[in-house]
């Protein structure tokens, strides 16, 4: 299969450079990053190539692994690990403290609330004692949308799956704090998204 035949996300192309600008600081001393929900793999190959000091470890649900492997084979470098199957509701395929960075983009609003809770339980279990968590996507503040486009997006999400939806940052912060993480920075990003940086 050629590169042009692989699944492609335009939003990944649009947001990869602004996200990288933040990750260069947030993951400056990080050595091993687990990406949860790597999807098409565009972020994985891009971030790994621009963060040569660390190893990038992609993961996703079983149905996404084969095309993810193909993109990494075609575009990946020496510091990108083979992708692993990861379901946040099941045991994670790594040992506690194995990674000192976790990254996830555009996943928490796809997950159900129960899955988001499981996500943070997994982070608590597996992130090292000095690790960082970076989460990218849209968030609400005080139960209010930050834009009309986010409101429309939330309606579309719930129409597709009633259990999904844009999450309140206050709730996300509570879950993070319960997992031993504190919010270090809340970055404004393009297209009414945010990048949240938490640290142990």
ROSE-4610 file (N, C-alpha, C; in Angstrom, 1 decimal, always signed):
// ROSE-4610
residu = [X/X/X/X/X/X/X/X/X/X/X/X/X/X/X/X/X/X/X/X/X/X/X/X/X/X/X/X/X/X/X/X/X/X/X/X/X/X/X/X/X/X/X/X/X/X/X/X/X/X/X/X/X/X/X/X/X/X/X/X/X/X/X/X/X/X/X/X/X/X/X/X/X/X/X/X/X/X/X/X/X/X/X/X/X/X/X/X/X/X/X/X/X/X/X/X/X/X/X/X/X/X/X/X/X/X/X/X/X/X/X/X/X/X/X/X/X/X/X/X/X/X/X/X/X/X/X/X/X/X/X/X/X/X/X/X/X/X/X/X/X/X/X/X/X/X/X/X/X/X/X/X/X/X/X/X/X/X/X/X/X/X/X/X/X/X/X/X/X/X/X/X/X/X/X/X/X/X/X/X/X/X/X/X/X/X/X/X/X/X/X/X/X/X/X/X/X/X/X/X/X/X/X/X/X/X/X/X/X/X/X/X/X/X/X/X/X/X/X/X/X/X/X/X/X/X/X/X/X/X/X/X/X/X/X/X/X/X/X/X/X/X/X/X/X/X/X/X/X/X/X/X/X/X/X/X/X/X/X/X/X/X/X/X/X/X/X/X/X/X/X/X/X/X/X/X/X/X/X/X/X/X/X/X/X/X/X/X/X/X/X/X/X/X/X/X/X/X/X/X/X/X/X/X/X/X/X/X/X/X/X/X/X/X/X/X/X/X/X/X/X/X/X/X/X/X/X/X/X/X/X/X/X/X/X/X/X/X/X/X/X/X/X/X/X/X/X/X/X/X/X/X/X/X/X/X/X/X/X/X/X/X/X/X/X/X/X/X/X/X/X/X/X/X/X/X/X/X/X/X/X/X/X/X/X/X/X/X/X/X/X/X/X/X/X/X/X/X/X/X/X/X/X/X/X/X/X/X/X/X/X/X/X/X/X/X/X/X/X/X/X/X/X/X/X/X/X/X/X/X/X/X/X/X/X/X/X/X/X/X/X/X/X/X/X/X/X/X/X/X/X/X/X/X/X/X/X/X/X/X/X/X/X/X/X/X/X/X/X/X/X/X/X/X/X/X/X/X/X/X/X/X/X/X/X/X/X/X/X/X/X/X/X/X/X/X/X/X/X/X/X/X/X/X/X/X/X/X/X/X/X/X/X/X/X/X/X/X/X/X/X/X/X/X/X/X/X/X/X/X/X/X/X/X/X/X/X/X/X/X/X/X/X/X/X/X/X/X/X/X/X/X/X/X/X/X/X/X/X/X/X/X/X/X/X/X/X/X/X/X/X/X/X/X/X/X/X/X/X/X/X/X/X/X/X/X/X/X/X/X/X/X/X/X/X/X/X/X/X/X]
num = [1/1/1/2/2/2/3/3/3/4/4/4/5/5/5/6/6/6/7/7/7/8/8/8/9/9/9/10/10/10/11/11/11/12/12/12/13/13/13/14/14/14/15/15/15/16/16/16/17/17/17/18/18/18/19/19/19/20/20/20/21/21/21/22/22/22/23/23/23/24/24/24/25/25/25/26/26/26/27/27/27/28/28/28/29/29/29/30/30/30/31/31/31/32/32/32/33/33/33/34/34/34/35/35/35/36/36/36/37/37/37/38/38/38/39/39/39/40/40/40/41/41/41/42/42/42/43/43/43/44/44/44/45/45/45/46/46/46/47/47/47/48/48/48/49/49/49/50/50/50/51/51/51/52/52/52/53/53/53/54/54/54/55/55/55/56/56/56/57/57/57/58/58/58/59/59/59/60/60/60/61/61/61/62/62/62/63/63/63/64/64/64/65/65/65/66/66/66/67/67/67/68/68/68/69/69/69/70/70/70/71/71/71/72/72/72/73/73/73/74/74/74/75/75/75/76/76/76/77/77/77/78/78/78/79/79/79/80/80/80/81/81/81/82/82/82/83/83/83/84/84/84/85/85/85/86/86/86/87/87/87/88/88/88/89/89/89/90/90/90/91/91/91/92/92/92/93/93/93/94/94/94/95/95/95/96/96/96/97/97/97/98/98/98/99/99/99/100/100/100/101/101/101/102/102/102/103/103/103/104/104/104/105/105/105/106/106/106/107/107/107/108/108/108/109/109/109/110/110/110/111/111/111/112/112/112/113/113/113/114/114/114/115/115/115/116/116/116/117/117/117/118/118/118/119/119/119/120/120/120/121/121/121/122/122/122/123/123/123/124/124/124/125/125/125/126/126/126/127/127/127/128/128/128/129/129/129/130/130/130/131/131/131/132/132/132/133/133/133/134/134/134/135/135/135/136/136/136/137/137/137/138/138/138/139/139/139/140/140/140/141/141/141/142/142/142/143/143/143/144/144/144/145/145/145/146/146/146/147/147/147/148/148/148/149/149/149/150/150/150/151/151/151/152/152/152/153/153/153/154/154/154/155/155/155/156/156/156/157/157/157/158/158/158/159/159/159/160/160/160/161/161/161/162/162/162/163/163/163/164/164/164/165/165/165/166/166/166/167/167/167/168/168/168/169/169/169/170/170/170/171/171/171/172/172/172/173/173/173/174/174/174/175/175/175/176/176/176/177/177/177/178/178/178/179/179/179/180/180/180/181/181/181/182/182/182/183/183/183/184/184/184/185/185/185/186/186/186/187/187/187/188/188/188/189/189/189/190/190/190/191/191/191/192/192/192/193/193/193/194/194/194/195/195/195/196/196/196/197/197/197/198/198/198/199/199/199/200/200/200]
x = [+0.8/+0.0/+0.9/+0.5/+1.3/+0.8/+1.6/+1.3/-0.1/-0.3/-1.6/-2.8/-2.7/-3.8/-4.1/-3.3/-3.5/-4.5/-5.2/-6.2/-5.4/-6.2/-5.5/-6.5/-5.9/-6.7/-6.2/-7.0/-6.6/-6.4/-7.2/-7.1/-5.7/-5.2/-3.9/-2.8/-3.0/-2.0/-2.1/-3.3/-3.5/-3.0/-3.1/-2.7/-1.3/-0.6/+0.6/+1.7/+1.8/+2.9/+2.6/+1.4/+1.1/+1.3/+0.9/+1.0/+2.5/+3.3/+4.7/+5.4/+5.0/+5.6/+5.5/+4.3/+4.1/+4.9/+4.8/+5.5/+7.0/+7.6/+9.0/+9.4/+8.5/+8.7/+8.2/+7.0/+6.3/+7.1/+7.6/+8.4/+9.9/+10.4/+11.8/+12.7/+12.4/+13.3/+12.7/+11.6/+10.9/+11.7/+11.7/+12.5/+11.6/+10.4/+9.5/+8.1/+7.4/+6.1/+5.1/+4.0/+3.0/+1.9/+1.6/+0.5/-0.7/-1.8/-3.1/-4.0/-4.4/-5.3/-4.5/-3.5/-2.7/-3.4/-4.5/-5.3/-4.5/-4.4/-3.7/-2.2/-1.7/-0.2/+0.5/-0.3/+0.4/+1.1/+0.4/+1.1/+2.3/+2.2/+3.3/+4.6/+4.5/+5.7/+6.2/+5.3/+5.8/+6.4/+5.8/+6.4/+7.7/+7.7/+8.9/+10.1/+9.8/+10.9/+11.4/+10.6/+11.0/+11.4/+11.2/+11.6/+12.6/+13.8/+14.7/+15.3/+15.1/+15.7/+14.8/+13.6/+12.7/+12.3/+11.7/+11.0/+9.5/+8.9/+7.5/+6.8/+5.8/+5.2/+3.7/+3.4/+2.0/+1.1/-0.2/-1.1/-2.5/-3.4/-4.8/-5.5/-6.8/-7.7/-7.3/-7.7/-7.2/-7.5/-8.6/-9.0/-8.1/-7.4/-6.6/-5.1/-4.7/-3.3/-2.6/-3.3/-2.6/-2.3/-3.2/-2.8/-1.8/-1.8/-0.9/+0.5/+0.6/+1.9/+2.4/+1.5/+2.0/+2.6/+1.9/+2.4/+3.8/+3.9/+5.2/+6.3/+6.0/+6.9/+7.4/+6.5/+6.8/+7.4/+7.1/+7.5/+8.2/+8.2/+8.7/+10.3/+10.8/+12.3/+12.7/+13.9/+14.5/+13.9/+13.3/+12.8/+11.3/+10.7/+9.3/+9.1/+8.4/+8.3/+7.1/+7.1/+6.0/+4.7/+3.6/+2.4/+1.8/+1.2/+0.6/-0.9/-1.6/-3.1/-3.4/-4.2/-4.5/-6.0/-6.7/-8.1/-8.0/-8.4/-8.3/-9.1/-10.1/-11.0/-10.4/-9.3/-8.7/-7.3/-6.6/-5.2/-4.3/-3.5/-2.7/-1.4/-0.9/+0.2/+1.6/+1.7/+3.0/+3.1/+4.3/+4.5/+4.4/+4.0/+3.9/+5.3/+5.2/+6.4/+7.3/+6.8/+7.5/+7.7/+6.7/+6.7/+6.7/+7.5/+7.5/+6.7/+6.0/+5.2/+4.0/+2.8/+1.6/+1.0/+0.6/+0.0/-1.2/-2.3/-3.5/-4.2/-4.6/-5.2/-6.6/-7.6/-8.9/-9.5/-9.3/-9.9/-10.9/-10.7/-11.6/-13.0/-13.3/-14.6/-15.3/-14.4/-14.9/-15.3/-14.5/-14.8/-16.0/-16.6/-17.7/-17.1/-17.9/-17.4/-16.7/-17.3/-16.7/-15.3/-15.1/-13.8/-12.8/-13.3/-12.4/-11.9/-12.8/-12.3/-11.3/-11.5/-10.5/-9.2/-9.3/-8.1/-7.2/-7.8/-7.0/-6.5/-7.3/-6.8/-5.6/-5.6/-4.4/-3.2/-3.5/-2.4/-1.8/-2.7/-2.2/-1.3/-1.7/-1.0/+0.3/+0.4/+1.5/+2.5/+2.1/+3.0/+4.0/+5.3/+6.3/+6.1/+6.8/+6.6/+6.9/+7.7/+8.0/+7.5/+6.5/+6.0/+5.1/+4.8/+3.9/+2.9/+1.7/+0.5/+0.1/+0.0/-0.5/-1.7/-2.8/-4.0/-4.5/-4.8/-5.2/-6.7/-7.4/-8.8/-9.7/-11.0/-11.9/-12.3/-12.5/-13.0/-14.0/-14.9/-15.8/-15.3/-15.7/-15.3/-16.6/-16.7/-17.9/-19.2/-19.1/-20.2/-20.7/-19.8/-20.1/-19.2/-19.7/-18.9/-18.1/-16.9/-16.0/-16.3/-17.1/-17.4/-18.7/-19.3/-20.5/-20.1/-18.9/-18.5/-18.3/-17.9/-17.7/-19.1/-20.1/-21.4/-22.0/-21.8/-22.3/-21.6/-20.3/-19.5/-20.0/-20.4/-20.9/-22.2/-23.1/-24.4/-24.1/-23.2/-22.8/-22.3/-21.4/-20.8/-21.9/-22.8/-23.9/-24.9/-25.1/-26.0/-25.4/-24.1/-23.3/-23.2/-23.0/-22.9/-23.3/-24.4/-24.9/-24.0/-23.0/-22.1/-20.9/-20.7/-19.5/-19.9/-19.0/-19.2/-18.1/-18.0/-17.0/-17.0/-15.9/-15.8/-15.5/-16.0/-15.7/-14.3/-13.5/-12.1/-12.0/-13.1/-13.1/-13.1/-13.9/-14.0/-12.7/-12.1/-10.9/-9.8/-9.7/-8.7/-8.9/-10.2/-10.5/-10.0/-10.2/-9.8/-8.2/-7.6/-6.1/-5.6/-6.2/-5.7/-5.9/-7.0/-7.2/-6.1/-5.6/-4.5/-3.1/-3.1/-1.8/-1.1/-1.9/-1.4/-1.9/-1.1/-1.5/-1.4/-2.4/-2.4/-1.3/-0.3/+0.8/+0.5/-0.2/-0.5/-1.7/-2.4/-3.6/-3.4/-3.0/-2.6/-3.8/-3.9/-4.9/-4.3/-5.2/-4.7/-5.6/-5.3/-6.1/-7.5/-8.5/-9.8/-10.5/-10.3/-11.0/-10.7/-9.5/-9.0/-8.0/-7.7/-6.7/-5.7/-4.6/-3.6/-3.3/-3.7/-3.5/-2.3/-1.4/-0.2/-0.3/-0.3/-0.3/+1.0/+1.4/+2.6/+2.4/+3.1/+3.1/+3.8]
y = [-1.2/+0.0/+1.3/+2.2/+3.5/+4.5/+5.5/+6.5/+7.2/+7.4/+8.1/+7.2/+6.0/+5.1/+4.9/+5.5/+5.3/+6.3/+6.0/+7.0/+8.3/+9.4/+10.7/+11.7/+12.5/+13.5/+14.9/+15.7/+17.1/+17.9/+17.6/+18.3/+18.0/+16.8/+16.5/+17.3/+17.5/+18.3/+19.8/+20.2/+21.6/+21.9/+21.0/+21.3/+20.8/+20.0/+19.4/+20.4/+21.4/+22.4/+23.2/+23.7/+24.4/+23.4/+22.2/+21.2/+21.0/+20.8/+20.6/+21.7/+22.9/+24.1/+24.0/+23.4/+23.3/+22.0/+20.9/+19.7/+19.9/+20.7/+21.0/+21.5/+22.2/+22.7/+21.6/+21.2/+20.3/+18.9/+18.4/+17.2/+17.4/+18.5/+18.9/+17.9/+17.4/+16.4/+15.0/+14.8/+13.5/+12.5/+11.3/+10.2/+9.3/+9.0/+8.0/+8.4/+8.6/+9.1/+8.1/+7.8/+7.0/+7.9/+7.7/+8.4/+7.5/+8.0/+7.2/+7.7/+6.8/+7.2/+7.8/+7.0/+7.6/+7.7/+7.0/+7.2/+6.9/+7.9/+7.8/+7.7/+8.1/+8.1/+9.3/+10.3/+11.5/+12.3/+12.4/+13.0/+12.3/+10.9/+10.1/+10.3/+10.2/+10.3/+11.7/+12.7/+14.1/+14.5/+14.2/+14.5/+13.8/+12.5/+11.7/+12.3/+12.7/+13.3/+14.6/+15.3/+16.7/+16.6/+15.5/+15.4/+14.2/+14.3/+13.2/+12.7/+13.5/+13.1/+12.1/+11.8/+10.8/+9.7/+8.7/+7.6/+7.8/+7.8/+8.0/+6.6/+6.3/+5.0/+5.1/+4.9/+5.0/+3.9/+4.1/+3.1/+3.4/+2.4/+2.7/+1.4/+1.4/+0.2/-0.7/-2.0/-3.0/-2.6/-2.1/-1.8/-0.8/+0.0/+1.1/+0.7/-0.4/-0.8/-1.0/-1.8/-2.1/-0.9/+0.0/+1.2/+2.1/+2.1/+2.8/+2.2/+0.9/+0.2/+0.6/+0.6/+0.9/+2.3/+3.3/+4.7/+4.8/+4.1/+4.1/+3.5/+2.4/+1.7/+2.6/+3.4/+4.3/+5.6/+6.1/+7.5/+7.5/+6.5/+6.5/+6.5/+7.1/+7.0/+6.1/+6.2/+5.3/+5.4/+6.6/+6.8/+6.7/+5.9/+5.6/+4.1/+3.8/+2.3/+1.7/+0.4/-0.2/+0.0/+0.3/+0.6/-0.6/-0.3/-1.4/-1.1/-2.2/-2.2/-1.7/-0.7/-0.2/+0.3/-0.3/+0.1/+0.6/+1.8/+2.5/+1.7/+0.9/+0.2/-1.1/-1.5/-2.8/-2.6/-3.6/-3.4/-2.9/-1.9/-1.3/-2.1/-2.2/-3.1/-2.5/-2.0/-1.5/-1.6/-1.5/-1.6/-0.2/-0.2/+1.1/+1.9/+3.1/+4.0/+3.8/+3.0/+2.8/+4.0/+4.9/+6.1/+7.3/+8.4/+9.6/+10.7/+10.4/+11.3/+10.5/+11.2/+10.6/+11.8/+11.5/+12.5/+11.9/+12.7/+12.3/+13.5/+13.3/+14.4/+14.0/+14.8/+14.7/+13.3/+12.9/+11.6/+11.7/+12.7/+12.7/+13.0/+13.8/+14.0/+12.9/+12.0/+10.8/+9.7/+9.6/+8.6/+8.9/+7.9/+8.1/+8.7/+9.2/+9.7/+8.6/+7.4/+6.2/+5.9/+6.1/+5.8/+6.9/+8.2/+9.2/+9.0/+8.5/+8.1/+7.0/+6.0/+4.9/+5.5/+6.4/+7.0/+7.6/+8.3/+8.9/+7.9/+6.9/+5.8/+5.1/+4.9/+4.4/+5.3/+6.6/+7.5/+7.5/+7.4/+7.4/+6.1/+5.0/+3.7/+3.7/+4.3/+4.0/+5.1/+6.4/+7.5/+7.5/+7.8/+7.9/+9.0/+8.9/+9.9/+11.3/+11.5/+12.9/+13.2/+12.4/+12.5/+13.6/+13.8/+14.9/+14.2/+14.8/+14.4/+15.7/+15.5/+16.6/+16.1/+16.9/+16.5/+17.6/+17.3/+18.3/+18.1/+19.2/+19.0/+20.2/+20.2/+21.2/+20.9/+22.0/+21.8/+23.0/+22.7/+23.7/+24.3/+25.5/+26.2/+26.6/+26.2/+26.5/+26.1/+24.9/+24.3/+25.2/+26.0/+26.9/+26.6/+26.6/+26.4/+27.6/+27.4/+28.6/+29.2/+28.6/+29.1/+28.4/+29.1/+28.5/+27.2/+27.2/+26.0/+24.8/+25.1/+24.0/+23.5/+24.4/+24.0/+23.1/+23.5/+22.7/+21.3/+21.3/+20.1/+19.1/+19.7/+18.9/+18.2/+19.0/+18.4/+17.3/+17.5/+16.4/+15.2/+15.4/+14.3/+13.5/+14.2/+13.5/+12.8/+13.4/+12.7/+11.4/+11.4/+10.2/+9.2/+9.6/+8.7/+9.5/+9.2/+10.0/+10.0/+9.1/+9.1/+9.9/+10.5/+11.3/+12.8/+13.7/+15.1/+15.9/+17.2/+18.0/+18.1/+17.9/+17.8/+19.1/+19.3/+20.5/+20.4/+21.4/+21.4/+21.3/+21.8/+21.6/+20.1/+19.4/+17.9/+17.2/+17.6/+17.0/+17.3/+18.5/+18.9/+18.1/+17.9/+17.1/+15.6/+15.0/+13.7/+13.6/+14.6/+14.7/+14.8/+15.7/+15.9/+14.6/+13.9/+12.6/+11.6/+11.7/+10.9/+11.4/+12.4/+12.9/+13.9/+14.5/+15.4/+16.9/+17.8/+19.2/+19.9/+20.8/+21.5/+22.6/+22.4/+23.4/+24.5/+24.2/+25.2/+24.8/+25.9/+25.7/+26.6/+26.0/+26.7/+26.9/+28.1/+28.3/+27.9/+27.1/+26.5/+26.9/+26.7/+27.0/+26.3/+26.8/+26.2/+25.9/+26.8/+26.7/+25.5/+25.0/+23.9/+24.4/+23.5/+23.8/+22.7/+23.0/+21.9/+22.1/+21.0/+21.0/+20.2/+20.9/+20.2/+20.0/+18.7/+18.3/+17.7/+17.8/+17.2/+16.5/+15.4/+14.8/+15.7]
z = [+0.0/+0.0/+0.0/-0.8/-0.9/+0.1/+0.3/+1.3/+1.0/-0.3/-0.7/-0.4/-0.2/+0.0/+1.5/+2.4/+3.8/+4.3/+5.4/+6.0/+6.3/+6.1/+6.2/+6.9/+7.8/+8.6/+8.3/+7.7/+7.4/+8.7/+9.7/+11.0/+11.6/+11.4/+11.9/+11.2/+9.9/+9.2/+9.6/+9.9/+10.3/+11.7/+12.6/+14.0/+14.5/+13.6/+14.1/+14.4/+13.7/+14.0/+15.2/+15.5/+16.7/+17.9/+17.8/+18.9/+19.2/+18.1/+18.3/+19.0/+18.7/+19.4/+20.9/+21.4/+22.8/+23.3/+22.6/+23.1/+23.2/+22.4/+22.5/+23.9/+24.5/+25.9/+26.9/+26.7/+27.7/+27.8/+26.7/+26.7/+26.5/+27.0/+26.8/+27.4/+28.6/+29.3/+29.3/+28.5/+28.5/+27.6/+28.0/+27.2/+26.5/+27.0/+26.3/+26.4/+25.3/+25.3/+24.7/+25.5/+25.0/+24.4/+23.1/+22.4/+22.5/+23.1/+23.1/+22.0/+21.2/+20.1/+18.9/+18.4/+17.3/+16.0/+15.8/+14.6/+13.3/+12.4/+11.1/+11.3/+12.4/+12.6/+12.1/+11.6/+11.1/+12.2/+13.4/+14.5/+15.0/+15.0/+15.5/+14.7/+13.4/+12.6/+12.6/+12.7/+12.7/+14.0/+15.1/+16.4/+16.7/+16.3/+16.5/+15.8/+14.5/+13.7/+14.2/+14.9/+15.4/+16.9/+17.5/+19.0/+19.1/+18.5/+18.4/+19.7/+20.8/+22.1/+22.8/+22.3/+22.9/+22.0/+22.6/+21.8/+21.9/+20.7/+20.6/+20.4/+21.3/+21.3/+20.9/+19.7/+19.3/+19.8/+19.9/+20.3/+19.8/+19.7/+19.3/+19.5/+19.2/+19.2/+18.1/+18.2/+17.2/+15.7/+15.4/+14.0/+13.3/+14.1/+13.6/+13.5/+14.0/+14.1/+12.7/+11.8/+10.6/+9.7/+9.5/+8.7/+9.5/+10.8/+11.6/+11.4/+11.4/+11.2/+9.8/+8.8/+7.4/+7.3/+8.0/+7.9/+8.6/+9.7/+10.4/+9.6/+8.9/+8.1/+6.9/+6.4/+5.3/+5.7/+6.8/+7.2/+8.5/+9.3/+10.7/+10.7/+11.8/+12.0/+13.1/+13.5/+14.5/+15.9/+16.2/+17.5/+17.7/+16.8/+16.9/+17.1/+18.1/+18.5/+17.6/+17.5/+16.8/+17.6/+16.9/+17.6/+18.4/+19.5/+20.3/+20.4/+20.6/+20.8/+22.2/+22.4/+23.7/+23.7/+24.7/+25.0/+26.4/+26.6/+27.9/+29.0/+28.6/+29.6/+30.0/+29.3/+29.6/+30.1/+30.6/+31.1/+30.0/+30.3/+29.3/+29.1/+27.9/+27.5/+27.8/+29.1/+29.5/+31.0/+31.6/+33.0/+33.7/+34.9/+35.6/+35.6/+35.2/+35.2/+33.9/+33.0/+31.8/+30.9/+31.0/+30.2/+31.1/+30.7/+31.5/+30.7/+29.6/+28.9/+28.3/+28.4/+27.7/+26.9/+25.7/+24.8/+24.2/+24.1/+23.4/+22.7/+21.5/+20.8/+20.3/+20.5/+20.0/+20.4/+21.6/+22.1/+23.2/+24.1/+25.3/+24.9/+23.9/+23.5/+22.7/+22.2/+21.5/+22.5/+23.6/+24.6/+25.4/+26.0/+27.0/+28.3/+29.2/+30.4/+31.2/+31.2/+31.9/+31.3/+30.0/+29.4/+29.7/+29.9/+30.3/+31.7/+32.6/+33.9/+33.9/+33.0/+32.8/+32.3/+31.4/+30.8/+31.9/+32.8/+33.9/+34.9/+35.1/+36.0/+35.4/+34.1/+33.4/+33.5/+33.3/+33.4/+34.8/+35.8/+37.2/+37.4/+36.8/+37.0/+36.3/+35.1/+34.3/+34.1/+34.3/+34.1/+35.3/+34.9/+35.9/+36.9/+38.0/+39.1/+38.8/+37.7/+37.3/+35.9/+35.5/+34.1/+33.8/+32.5/+32.0/+31.1/+31.2/+30.4/+29.6/+28.2/+27.4/+26.6/+26.7/+26.1/+25.2/+24.0/+23.0/+22.6/+22.4/+21.9/+22.4/+22.1/+22.6/+24.0/+24.8/+26.1/+26.4/+27.3/+27.8/+29.1/+29.4/+30.7/+31.4/+32.6/+33.4/+32.7/+32.0/+31.3/+30.1/+29.6/+28.5/+27.3/+26.1/+24.9/+24.7/+24.1/+23.9/+22.5/+21.7/+20.4/+19.8/+18.9/+18.2/+17.5/+16.9/+16.1/+17.1/+18.3/+19.3/+19.7/+19.8/+20.2/+19.1/+17.8/+16.7/+16.6/+16.9/+16.9/+18.0/+19.2/+20.3/+19.9/+19.2/+18.8/+17.8/+16.9/+15.9/+16.6/+17.6/+18.4/+19.1/+19.7/+20.5/+19.6/+18.4/+17.4/+16.9/+16.8/+16.3/+17.5/+18.7/+19.9/+21.1/+21.7/+22.8/+24.0/+24.1/+25.2/+25.0/+23.8/+23.6/+23.8/+23.7/+23.9/+24.4/+24.2/+24.7/+26.2/+26.8/+28.3/+28.9/+30.2/+31.0/+31.5/+31.3/+31.8/+33.3/+34.0/+35.5/+35.9/+35.2/+35.5/+35.1/+33.9/+33.5/+34.5/+35.0/+36.0/+37.3/+37.7/+38.9/+38.8/+37.6/+37.3/+37.4/+36.8/+36.8/+38.2/+39.0/+40.3/+41.2/+40.9/+41.6/+41.2/+40.0/+39.5/+39.9/+40.7/+41.2/+40.2/+39.3/+38.3/+38.6/+38.3/+38.5/+37.1/+36.8/+35.6/+35.6/+34.7/+34.5/+33.6/+32.5/+31.5/+30.7/+30.2/+29.4/+28.2/+27.1/+25.9/+24.9/+24.4/+23.4/+22.1/+21.3/+20.1/+18.9/+17.7/+16.6/+16.6/+15.9/+15.7/+17.0/+18.0/+19.3/+20.1/+19.9/+20.7/+21.8/+22.7/+23.8/+23.9/+24.5/+24.9/+26.4/+27.1/+28.6/+28.9/+29.7/+30.2/+31.7/+32.1/+33.5/+33.8/+35.1/+35.6/+36.9/+37.2/+38.5/+39.5]
